[in-house]
């Protein structure tokens, strides 16, 4: 007989962009969509403004990341049509 056991433990981990990226990448499509929803709620509906600030004013943003942001924006606009 198999049994599922849930173990909760408290510990501290350093949450870096790399850790967040790993977690995000391991989510399925619906979980990633839910992540963006939660991020928008946390941003009080100003997620688009924050992403605009990141895209326009962040020197450390790589070209590949900027292209990914542009593609996400383009596809979102297409979906809203």
Secondary structure in CASP SS format (residue, H / E / C, confidence):
PFRMAT SS
TARGET T0000
AUTHOR 0000-0000-0000
METHOD secondary structure of the structure
MODEL  1
X C 1.00
X C 1.00
X C 1.00
X C 1.00
X C 1.00
X C 1.00
X C 1.00
X C 1.00
X C 1.00
X C 1.00
X C 1.00
X C 1.00
X C 1.00
X C 1.00
X C 1.00
X C 1.00
X H 1.00
X H 1.00
X H 1.00
X H 1.00
X H 1.00
X H 1.00
X H 1.00
X H 1.00
X H 1.00
X C 1.00
X C 1.00
X C 1.00
X H 1.00
X H 1.00
X H 1.00
X H 1.00
X H 1.00
X H 1.00
X H 1.00
X H 1.00
X H 1.00
X H 1.00
X H 1.00
X H 1.00
X H 1.00
X H 1.00
X C 1.00
X C 1.00
X C 1.00
X C 1.00
X H 1.00
X H 1.00
X H 1.00
X H 1.00
X H 1.00
X H 1.00
X H 1.00
X H 1.00
X H 1.00
X H 1.00
X H 1.00
X C 1.00
X C 1.00
X C 1.00
X C 1.00
X C 1.00
X H 1.00
X H 1.00
X H 1.00
X H 1.00
X H 1.00
X H 1.00
X H 1.00
X H 1.00
X H 1.00
X H 1.00
X H 1.00
X H 1.00
X H 1.00
X H 1.00
X H 1.00
X H 1.00
X H 1.00
X H 1.00
X C 1.00
END
